[in-house]
Amino acid sequence: MELTIIGTGSKGNAYILGNKDEVLLIECGVNIKEIKQALNFDLSKVVGCICTHEHMDHSKSIWDVMKLGINVYSSNGTLKSRFVDEQSRAKKIVSKQTFQIGNFKILAFDVKHDAAEPLGFLIEHPDCGKVLFLTDTNYCEYTFPGLNNIIIEANFSKEIIDRKFGSESGLEFLRNRILRSHFSLTNCKDMLSANDLSKVNNIVLIHLSDSNSDEKQFHKEVSELTGKNVTVANNGMKINFNKTPF
């Protein structure tokens, strides 16, 4: 199994999790041309697309993906917000219910974000094991036993936004919106500490803010905390994403 980072961050998020037989598209927040290129223009193996919420950096190409004959799985709130809820390729899913796409078994769960009905996903496949996908939230009340790989947001450093958007800046509203909507490095570390990481192979940090994060610091702190193989996602990156390192 391989994880491909098509795009990550506020400019657009899209990821491919796939092997030689089947491919799952996670998010579609980039131009459809970029998605096609990342798939080498071969759509035959794409079993579906899962989408966390309606914000454009996660759902920009939702119409185009469906026009290609690919089912998009998301909450009713998300699909309604993008005016695609009546489309035949729009598949409504519910928090805390499991559904199957090809050999991918997926559990959706609710998260905290300024969106209609945002979700996170626990994805399970024989090749990659249990994969946690968690982004665009300020809190997660759940823990997930038996994880093998983790894709998790580390959007900002609270120290950086406090310095930039403090009481004297006149921009406290920006600071407060970030705090309400995204996982900080501290949130990320707390979430990782709350879960059993003994079987985890990869931790991939996604959706880092261009201006409110520090890639080297984030990598260092999460590596030191977990002792695991930590990667900071960048566009175009490919990561071996098997259940075990071998």
Backbone bond lengths (Angstrom), bond angles and torsions (degrees), N, CA, C in turn:
res aa  C-N    CA-C-N  psi(-1)  N-CA   C-N-CA  omega(-1)  CA-C   N-CA-C  phi
1 M - - - 1.463 - - 1.520 109.06 -
2 E 1.319 115.22 144.53 1.462 120.82 -179.25 1.528 109.29 -134.62
3 L 1.333 115.61 139.73 1.453 121.82 173.93 1.522 108.28 -104.17
4 T 1.331 116.39 125.64 1.456 122.04 176.98 1.520 109.26 -111.48
5 I 1.321 115.89 129.07 1.462 121.23 177.41 1.530 107.83 -93.09
6 I 1.321 117.39 100.97 1.467 119.98 175.27 1.519 109.49 -73.57
7 G 1.326 115.87 -47.72 1.456 121.46 178.13 1.512 109.97 -155.81
8 T 1.325 116.32 145.86 1.459 120.96 176.36 1.521 109.09 -146.80
9 G 1.331 116.48 139.40 1.454 120.13 -178.75 1.517 112.22 113.79
10 S 1.316 116.01 -177.70 1.467 121.30 -173.80 1.527 113.12 -67.57
11 K 1.341 117.94 -17.20 1.462 120.16 178.63 1.520 112.37 -81.36
12 G 1.340 117.17 -13.75 1.455 119.83 177.32 1.512 113.04 151.41
13 N 1.334 115.43 136.97 1.462 122.01 -177.54 1.522 110.93 -122.51
14 A 1.326 115.80 129.35 1.461 122.00 174.50 1.520 107.75 -163.27
15 Y 1.327 114.98 138.93 1.461 121.33 -175.14 1.525 108.93 -140.34
16 I 1.314 116.13 149.16 1.460 121.59 176.51 1.515 108.29 -118.94
17 L 1.323 116.80 127.39 1.454 122.71 173.10 1.516 106.77 -116.47
18 G 1.323 116.71 114.05 1.460 117.21 -174.03 1.505 114.73 -160.03
19 N 1.332 114.37 164.88 1.463 122.87 172.45 1.529 107.87 -126.35
20 K 1.320 117.18 -164.13 1.462 119.49 -175.42 1.524 112.61 -71.79
21 D 1.337 116.53 -13.72 1.460 119.91 -175.75 1.513 114.98 -106.42
22 E 1.336 117.59 -32.31 1.469 119.44 -175.32 1.518 111.08 -152.09
23 V 1.338 113.80 153.72 1.454 121.24 -174.09 1.529 108.91 -135.15
24 L 1.326 116.23 134.34 1.463 122.35 173.31 1.523 108.11 -112.20
25 L 1.324 116.37 127.02 1.458 122.11 175.08 1.528 108.42 -91.46
26 I 1.326 116.04 124.64 1.463 121.57 178.60 1.529 107.36 -110.10
27 E 1.320 116.38 113.74 1.465 124.26 -175.65 1.540 110.76 72.31
28 C 1.319 114.57 155.33 1.468 119.77 179.28 1.525 109.16 -144.93
29 G 1.337 114.85 49.13 1.452 120.87 -173.98 1.516 115.05 -94.16
30 V 1.315 116.80 23.59 1.462 121.79 176.55 1.527 108.24 -126.62
31 N 1.322 116.44 173.16 1.453 121.45 177.97 1.525 110.15 -61.30
32 I 1.327 117.05 141.00 1.471 120.71 -177.56 1.529 111.86 -59.26
33 K 1.331 117.11 -29.39 1.459 120.30 178.08 1.526 111.20 -61.43
34 E 1.336 116.17 -39.00 1.462 120.24 178.70 1.522 111.44 -66.10
35 I 1.329 116.46 -37.36 1.464 120.46 177.64 1.526 110.07 -65.60
36 K 1.324 116.75 -45.78 1.475 120.73 179.15 1.527 110.91 -60.46
37 Q 1.319 116.49 -43.51 1.464 119.93 -179.80 1.524 111.20 -62.86
38 A 1.338 116.69 -41.49 1.463 120.51 -179.73 1.522 111.46 -65.48
39 L 1.330 116.27 -26.36 1.463 121.81 177.68 1.528 112.11 -90.58
40 N 1.332 116.64 6.53 1.461 122.14 -176.05 1.534 111.01 55.33
41 F 1.327 115.31 32.03 1.461 123.85 177.99 1.529 112.81 59.74
42 D 1.334 116.66 20.61 1.465 122.63 176.53 1.526 107.99 -109.17
43 L 1.324 116.12 102.64 1.466 121.16 -178.27 1.526 112.59 -92.55
44 S 1.315 117.11 -2.34 1.463 120.60 -171.08 1.525 113.68 -66.08
45 K 1.327 116.44 -24.59 1.467 119.39 -177.46 1.530 113.16 -95.60
46 V 1.325 117.30 -3.74 1.467 120.22 -176.34 1.526 109.30 -77.24
47 V 1.335 115.95 115.63 1.466 120.10 -176.62 1.519 111.98 -90.19
48 G 1.335 117.50 -16.45 1.452 120.36 178.81 1.513 111.60 166.04
49 C 1.332 114.56 175.74 1.457 122.41 177.96 1.528 108.05 -130.97
50 I 1.335 116.67 133.40 1.460 120.95 174.20 1.526 108.27 -110.79
51 C 1.322 116.19 140.13 1.465 121.26 -173.35 1.526 109.18 -132.51
52 T 1.331 116.75 128.90 1.459 121.06 -174.31 1.521 113.82 -75.33
53 H 1.357 117.10 -40.11 1.460 120.03 -177.01 1.524 110.13 -166.90
54 E 1.329 115.76 176.10 1.462 121.26 -166.71 1.515 115.99 -85.13
55 H 1.317 119.71 -9.95 1.464 119.57 -178.13 1.526 109.77 -57.66
56 M 1.327 115.73 142.62 1.461 120.37 -168.42 1.525 113.63 -61.56
57 D 1.326 117.47 -28.62 1.466 118.27 179.44 1.526 111.99 -73.87
58 H 1.346 116.42 1.73 1.463 121.31 175.53 1.532 112.39 -125.06
59 S 1.323 117.22 -17.06 1.474 118.91 -173.52 1.530 114.00 -135.12
60 K 1.306 117.48 14.90 1.466 121.58 -173.84 1.527 113.01 -48.40
61 S 1.316 117.97 -43.68 1.470 122.04 -172.97 1.529 113.20 -100.94
62 I 1.329 117.61 23.68 1.469 119.67 -174.75 1.532 112.03 -59.74
63 W 1.334 117.14 -41.04 1.470 120.55 177.39 1.526 110.34 -64.58
64 D 1.315 116.60 -46.25 1.469 121.07 -176.77 1.525 111.52 -64.56
65 V 1.324 116.80 -38.15 1.467 120.24 178.23 1.529 110.09 -61.82
66 M 1.322 116.48 -44.57 1.465 119.63 179.22 1.526 111.68 -66.41
67 K 1.333 116.40 -36.03 1.467 119.66 177.93 1.527 112.23 -63.33
68 L 1.329 116.30 -24.07 1.468 120.81 177.15 1.528 111.79 -80.83
69 G 1.331 116.89 0.26 1.458 120.97 178.91 1.518 113.89 88.25
70 I 1.342 116.22 19.77 1.464 121.61 -179.02 1.520 109.31 -104.42
71 N 1.319 117.23 128.69 1.454 121.43 176.63 1.530 110.24 -71.37
72 V 1.327 115.91 138.44 1.461 121.76 176.29 1.523 108.61 -112.82
73 Y 1.316 115.81 124.65 1.461 122.38 -177.07 1.528 108.52 -106.38
74 S 1.342 115.33 121.99 1.451 120.00 179.27 1.521 109.09 -160.70
75 S 1.328 116.20 174.62 1.463 120.13 -179.85 1.523 110.70 -70.94
76 N 1.320 115.54 159.80 1.458 120.46 177.55 1.527 110.66 -60.41
77 G 1.343 116.31 -39.64 1.460 119.99 179.25 1.512 112.63 -60.91
78 T 1.328 116.24 -41.24 1.463 120.69 178.40 1.523 111.42 -66.37
79 L 1.316 116.36 -47.85 1.462 120.86 -177.55 1.526 111.19 -63.81
80 K 1.323 116.78 -40.02 1.471 120.20 177.35 1.532 111.03 -65.22
81 S 1.324 116.57 -39.62 1.466 120.52 -179.03 1.517 111.63 -64.09
82 R 1.338 117.34 -29.04 1.462 121.36 177.98 1.527 112.33 -97.78
83 F 1.350 116.36 7.33 1.471 122.72 175.73 1.527 112.47 58.44
84 V 1.333 115.48 37.28 1.467 119.37 178.54 1.525 111.36 -121.69
85 D 1.330 117.59 8.17 1.466 120.60 -171.78 1.519 113.67 -65.32
86 E 1.330 117.56 -20.15 1.470 120.24 178.88 1.518 112.86 -94.66
87 Q 1.320 117.19 -0.87 1.471 120.67 -179.50 1.532 110.48 -76.14
88 S 1.329 115.73 144.37 1.475 119.55 -176.23 1.523 112.50 -66.44
89 R 1.340 116.80 -26.71 1.469 120.76 -179.67 1.525 112.52 -85.15
90 A 1.328 117.63 -5.01 1.463 122.06 178.26 1.518 109.20 -87.86
91 K 1.323 117.10 117.21 1.459 122.29 -175.78 1.532 109.41 -112.41
92 K 1.316 115.81 115.27 1.458 121.27 -176.59 1.525 110.68 -79.35
93 I 1.325 115.21 130.40 1.453 120.64 177.80 1.526 108.74 -123.18
94 V 1.330 115.22 161.11 1.458 121.63 -172.75 1.521 109.24 -126.22
95 S 1.326 115.94 141.50 1.459 121.30 177.24 1.527 110.85 -56.32
96 K 1.328 115.05 139.45 1.467 124.79 176.75 1.522 113.15 71.21
97 Q 1.332 116.72 16.35 1.455 121.01 172.50 1.519 109.78 -117.14
98 T 1.327 115.17 142.16 1.464 121.85 -178.51 1.525 109.60 -95.27
99 F 1.337 116.05 141.08 1.453 121.05 174.99 1.529 109.19 -137.81
100 Q 1.308 115.91 163.64 1.464 122.14 -174.69 1.520 110.25 -118.71
101 I 1.335 116.48 132.51 1.470 122.61 171.92 1.523 106.17 -128.97
102 G 1.319 117.52 108.88 1.470 119.19 -173.17 1.523 109.00 59.38
103 N 1.330 115.96 -129.68 1.465 120.39 176.86 1.526 112.35 -95.58
104 F 1.338 116.42 9.99 1.456 121.42 177.12 1.536 108.79 -91.11
105 K 1.313 115.95 118.41 1.467 121.93 174.42 1.529 107.38 -98.77
106 I 1.321 117.61 123.36 1.461 121.21 -169.14 1.525 110.82 -126.92
107 L 1.325 115.29 131.50 1.459 122.45 172.95 1.518 108.16 -110.38
108 A 1.330 117.31 121.93 1.463 121.68 175.08 1.525 108.68 -89.35
109 F 1.341 115.58 147.50 1.459 119.95 175.67 1.526 108.89 -144.78
110 D 1.342 115.58 152.59 1.451 120.49 -175.37 1.520 111.30 -78.13
111 V 1.335 115.66 147.72 1.463 122.96 177.25 1.529 108.73 -131.07
112 K 1.335 116.28 175.50 1.459 121.69 -176.01 1.532 110.15 -110.07
113 H 1.330 116.42 106.74 1.460 120.86 -177.97 1.528 108.46 -152.35
114 D 1.328 117.58 160.94 1.461 120.58 179.76 1.526 110.25 -83.86
115 A 1.319 114.47 64.06 1.465 122.10 -179.40 1.531 107.40 -140.76
116 A 1.339 116.08 171.00 1.468 120.79 -171.43 1.535 112.89 -64.86
117 E 1.319 117.11 -49.35 1.466 121.50 -176.15 1.537 108.72 -157.55
118 P 1.324 116.76 67.08 1.473 120.30 -172.85 1.522 112.65 -72.85
119 L 1.336 114.71 153.11 1.457 121.76 -176.95 1.521 111.93 -134.34
120 G 1.309 115.38 157.06 1.456 123.36 162.75 1.517 107.50 -114.63
121 F 1.333 116.55 172.65 1.459 119.40 -176.27 1.528 112.00 -137.49
122 L 1.332 115.07 138.72 1.455 122.13 166.93 1.522 105.73 -108.33
123 I 1.321 115.80 114.32 1.466 122.73 -173.00 1.533 108.71 -109.47
124 E 1.316 116.61 129.81 1.471 119.81 -179.58 1.529 109.86 -126.42
125 H 1.310 115.17 133.58 1.469 122.33 179.59 1.529 107.48 -148.64
126 P 1.333 118.25 145.50 1.466 119.19 -179.32 1.527 114.29 -54.85
127 D 1.328 117.79 -31.70 1.465 120.75 -175.85 1.528 113.44 -81.20
128 C 1.339 117.07 -37.83 1.470 119.80 -175.77 1.524 113.35 -107.69
129 G 1.313 117.21 -3.57 1.449 120.56 -177.89 1.514 111.09 68.85
130 K 1.332 116.63 -146.85 1.462 121.72 -179.20 1.529 109.69 -90.56
131 V 1.328 115.07 123.73 1.465 122.14 -178.78 1.524 108.83 -117.90
132 L 1.324 116.90 124.10 1.461 121.34 173.79 1.520 108.91 -91.53
133 F 1.342 116.27 127.87 1.463 121.66 173.69 1.522 107.54 -117.84
134 L 1.337 115.88 112.11 1.462 121.29 -174.00 1.520 109.80 -136.71
135 T 1.333 115.90 116.49 1.459 120.15 -179.72 1.523 110.35 -148.04
136 D 1.329 116.59 162.24 1.456 123.36 174.72 1.529 112.47 50.79
137 T 1.316 114.99 62.72 1.451 121.94 176.23 1.523 107.64 -153.02
138 N 1.323 116.72 156.13 1.462 118.61 175.02 1.518 111.82 -104.76
139 Y 1.355 115.69 -1.29 1.460 119.96 -177.04 1.520 108.91 -166.30
140 C 1.320 116.27 148.43 1.462 120.68 171.65 1.522 107.83 -135.02
141 E 1.310 116.44 120.36 1.462 121.17 -175.66 1.527 113.12 -84.62
142 Y 1.335 117.27 -3.73 1.455 120.59 -174.13 1.530 111.59 -106.55
143 T 1.323 115.33 154.49 1.459 121.73 167.24 1.523 107.46 -119.88
144 F 1.340 116.12 160.34 1.457 120.88 -169.83 1.530 109.96 -133.84
145 P 1.316 117.45 105.93 1.474 119.93 -178.80 1.524 112.43 -71.70
146 G 1.321 116.06 149.56 1.467 121.68 171.20 1.507 115.51 73.68
147 L 1.333 117.90 27.11 1.467 119.86 -178.91 1.526 111.16 -68.01
148 N 1.358 114.84 144.02 1.465 121.63 175.65 1.529 112.98 -113.36
149 N 1.325 116.48 -29.17 1.465 121.84 178.58 1.528 108.49 -146.85
150 I 1.332 116.18 148.34 1.457 120.93 -176.94 1.529 109.73 -134.02
151 I 1.337 115.25 130.46 1.469 122.81 172.60 1.520 105.48 -118.00
152 I 1.338 117.55 111.93 1.459 120.66 -167.95 1.528 111.70 -139.42
153 E 1.315 115.13 140.56 1.455 120.73 178.86 1.533 111.07 -72.03
154 A 1.335 114.93 138.66 1.468 122.59 167.44 1.525 104.73 -137.69
155 N 1.319 116.15 81.38 1.458 121.49 -165.19 1.518 114.12 -78.29
156 F 1.335 116.53 -38.48 1.468 118.00 -171.11 1.520 111.17 -152.71
157 S 1.315 114.24 162.94 1.462 122.85 170.74 1.523 107.78 -100.63
158 K 1.322 117.22 126.00 1.464 119.84 179.58 1.530 110.72 -61.34
159 E 1.322 116.93 -34.11 1.462 120.18 178.43 1.527 111.10 -61.84
160 I 1.333 116.32 -39.85 1.467 120.27 -179.24 1.524 110.63 -67.83
161 I 1.339 117.75 -46.62 1.470 117.67 -177.18 1.532 111.61 -72.46
162 D 1.333 117.07 -29.59 1.469 118.47 174.64 1.527 110.74 -63.81
163 R 1.319 115.04 -38.76 1.465 120.62 -179.93 1.530 111.16 -70.15
164 K 1.335 116.82 -40.35 1.463 121.24 -175.85 1.523 113.20 -81.73
165 F 1.339 115.93 -36.76 1.466 120.00 -170.96 1.528 111.35 -121.20
166 G 1.324 116.84 36.05 1.457 121.34 179.34 1.515 112.78 -70.75
167 S 1.325 116.10 -175.87 1.465 122.10 -173.36 1.525 113.10 -61.84
168 E 1.330 116.93 -25.84 1.457 119.80 -178.09 1.531 113.04 -88.74
169 S 1.320 116.82 -6.41 1.468 119.99 -175.60 1.527 113.10 -82.91
170 G 1.336 116.43 -21.80 1.461 119.56 -173.12 1.514 112.81 75.43
171 L 1.340 117.16 8.64 1.465 122.20 -176.45 1.527 111.73 -121.70
172 E 1.313 116.58 27.82 1.471 119.82 -178.98 1.524 111.90 -60.50
173 F 1.340 117.28 -28.47 1.469 119.91 179.08 1.520 110.85 -61.50
174 L 1.342 117.44 -35.39 1.463 120.82 177.24 1.527 110.58 -66.90
175 R 1.326 115.52 -44.76 1.464 120.43 177.51 1.518 110.59 -57.47
176 N 1.339 116.65 -46.66 1.460 120.72 -176.39 1.519 112.07 -67.10
177 R 1.346 116.62 -35.32 1.465 119.56 178.06 1.532 110.28 -66.33
178 I 1.321 117.13 -41.99 1.462 121.18 178.13 1.524 110.35 -62.07
179 L 1.326 116.51 -45.11 1.466 121.08 -179.09 1.530 111.46 -61.92
180 R 1.325 117.25 -34.48 1.469 121.43 -177.36 1.520 112.78 -80.03
181 S 1.323 117.61 -18.55 1.462 120.01 -165.87 1.518 115.73 -117.25
182 H 1.340 118.36 -17.23 1.458 119.78 -171.45 1.521 112.65 -135.63
183 F 1.314 115.01 159.04 1.455 122.99 176.53 1.524 109.15 -82.59
184 S 1.314 115.83 122.66 1.459 120.42 172.06 1.519 109.65 -79.68
185 L 1.316 116.56 172.31 1.458 120.28 173.70 1.528 109.72 -58.54
186 T 1.312 117.27 -40.86 1.468 120.75 178.98 1.522 111.31 -63.58
187 N 1.343 117.28 -44.94 1.471 120.78 175.68 1.522 110.90 -56.62
188 C 1.317 115.25 -46.04 1.469 121.79 -179.14 1.525 110.55 -58.93
189 K 1.314 116.13 -47.78 1.466 120.44 -179.22 1.526 111.22 -65.38
190 D 1.320 116.95 -39.18 1.468 120.40 177.78 1.531 110.68 -63.23
191 M 1.329 116.22 -41.75 1.459 120.62 179.21 1.526 111.09 -63.68
192 L 1.310 116.22 -43.74 1.464 120.03 178.64 1.528 110.65 -64.08
193 S 1.318 117.07 -40.13 1.467 121.13 -179.85 1.522 111.68 -66.56
194 A 1.333 117.49 -27.78 1.463 121.71 -177.85 1.523 112.69 -78.38
195 N 1.323 117.21 -12.98 1.461 121.28 -176.93 1.521 111.69 -110.17
196 D 1.326 115.16 154.27 1.457 121.31 175.85 1.531 108.50 -77.99
197 L 1.333 115.76 113.77 1.469 120.67 -176.47 1.532 112.45 -101.49
198 S 1.317 117.11 11.15 1.469 119.73 -172.02 1.521 113.26 -60.88
199 K 1.337 117.95 -28.89 1.465 121.21 -179.11 1.529 112.55 -104.25
200 V 1.324 117.05 7.10 1.470 120.55 -175.31 1.525 110.60 -76.83
201 N 1.320 115.10 132.44 1.459 122.43 179.38 1.532 110.86 -96.39
202 N 1.341 116.65 -49.79 1.466 121.87 -177.53 1.521 111.46 -126.81
203 I 1.331 115.70 141.98 1.461 122.16 166.00 1.525 106.53 -121.57
204 V 1.332 116.39 119.75 1.467 121.61 -178.88 1.520 108.41 -112.83
205 L 1.326 116.11 121.11 1.459 121.98 179.32 1.525 109.17 -90.19
206 I 1.334 116.32 123.67 1.460 120.81 -175.61 1.532 111.16 -121.51
207 H 1.326 114.32 168.37 1.467 123.72 172.27 1.531 112.56 57.99
208 L 1.338 117.44 37.46 1.461 119.75 174.69 1.524 108.96 -68.05
209 S 1.309 116.42 134.94 1.462 121.48 175.53 1.520 109.93 -66.92
210 D 1.335 116.60 138.96 1.464 120.47 178.88 1.522 111.74 -62.29
211 S 1.330 116.27 -34.87 1.464 119.43 -172.08 1.530 114.75 -113.68
212 N 1.335 117.65 -11.33 1.464 119.81 -174.90 1.524 113.11 -117.13
213 S 1.322 116.43 19.28 1.465 120.59 179.46 1.522 110.09 -133.98
214 D 1.310 115.31 171.28 1.461 122.63 177.33 1.532 106.70 -138.93
215 E 1.337 115.53 101.20 1.464 121.18 -172.21 1.524 112.57 -54.75
216 K 1.316 117.34 -46.29 1.461 120.65 -177.73 1.521 111.38 -66.12
217 Q 1.330 116.68 -41.80 1.460 120.86 178.86 1.531 110.54 -64.02
218 F 1.331 116.56 -44.90 1.457 120.72 -178.34 1.532 110.32 -62.04
219 H 1.331 116.21 -44.83 1.460 120.60 179.27 1.524 110.62 -61.17
220 K 1.303 116.81 -45.67 1.461 122.46 -178.41 1.529 111.19 -61.77
221 E 1.324 116.71 -48.37 1.459 119.52 -175.26 1.532 112.11 -67.76
222 V 1.327 117.49 -41.02 1.466 119.91 -179.56 1.531 110.36 -71.35
223 S 1.317 117.59 -37.75 1.467 121.14 176.48 1.523 110.90 -61.81
224 E 1.334 116.33 -45.88 1.462 120.25 -178.89 1.526 111.38 -66.19
225 L 1.322 117.14 -36.61 1.460 121.23 179.87 1.524 112.24 -67.61
226 T 1.342 115.80 -43.80 1.468 119.93 -168.86 1.525 114.38 -100.27
227 G 1.336 117.34 -28.12 1.456 120.10 -173.75 1.521 112.69 69.57
228 K 1.324 117.04 17.07 1.461 122.03 -176.85 1.532 111.44 -104.28
229 N 1.331 115.00 172.60 1.460 121.79 175.81 1.523 108.16 -75.33
230 V 1.316 117.30 106.27 1.466 122.36 -175.58 1.528 109.54 -108.32
231 T 1.331 116.07 132.75 1.463 122.39 177.81 1.518 108.93 -126.51
232 V 1.316 116.77 132.26 1.462 120.84 170.61 1.527 107.09 -90.07
233 A 1.320 116.33 118.67 1.465 120.99 -174.34 1.522 111.66 -66.01
234 N 1.330 114.68 137.61 1.458 121.99 171.97 1.522 108.36 -136.53
235 N 1.310 116.85 150.55 1.460 121.27 -176.37 1.523 111.28 -56.28
236 G 1.342 115.01 134.92 1.452 121.25 177.82 1.511 114.97 89.15
237 M 1.295 117.46 -6.33 1.466 122.02 -176.94 1.529 111.26 -72.84
238 K 1.328 116.30 144.79 1.464 122.75 174.26 1.526 107.79 -122.82
239 I 1.334 116.73 134.30 1.455 122.00 -174.57 1.519 109.26 -129.74
240 N 1.329 116.83 130.50 1.457 120.98 172.87 1.515 108.20 -62.57
241 F 1.328 116.58 124.53 1.466 119.81 -170.92 1.516 111.73 -129.21
242 N 1.323 115.74 44.73 1.451 119.80 179.57 1.532 110.98 -79.85
243 K 1.327 114.81 168.24 1.462 121.42 -179.64 1.515 111.13 -62.29
244 T 1.304 115.89 -37.11 1.469 122.07 177.72 1.532 107.91 -126.62
245 P 1.331 118.21 165.38 1.472 119.68 -179.54 1.515 113.65 -70.06
246 F 1.333 117.86 -8.72 1.476 119.97 -171.24 1.512 111.38 -112.47
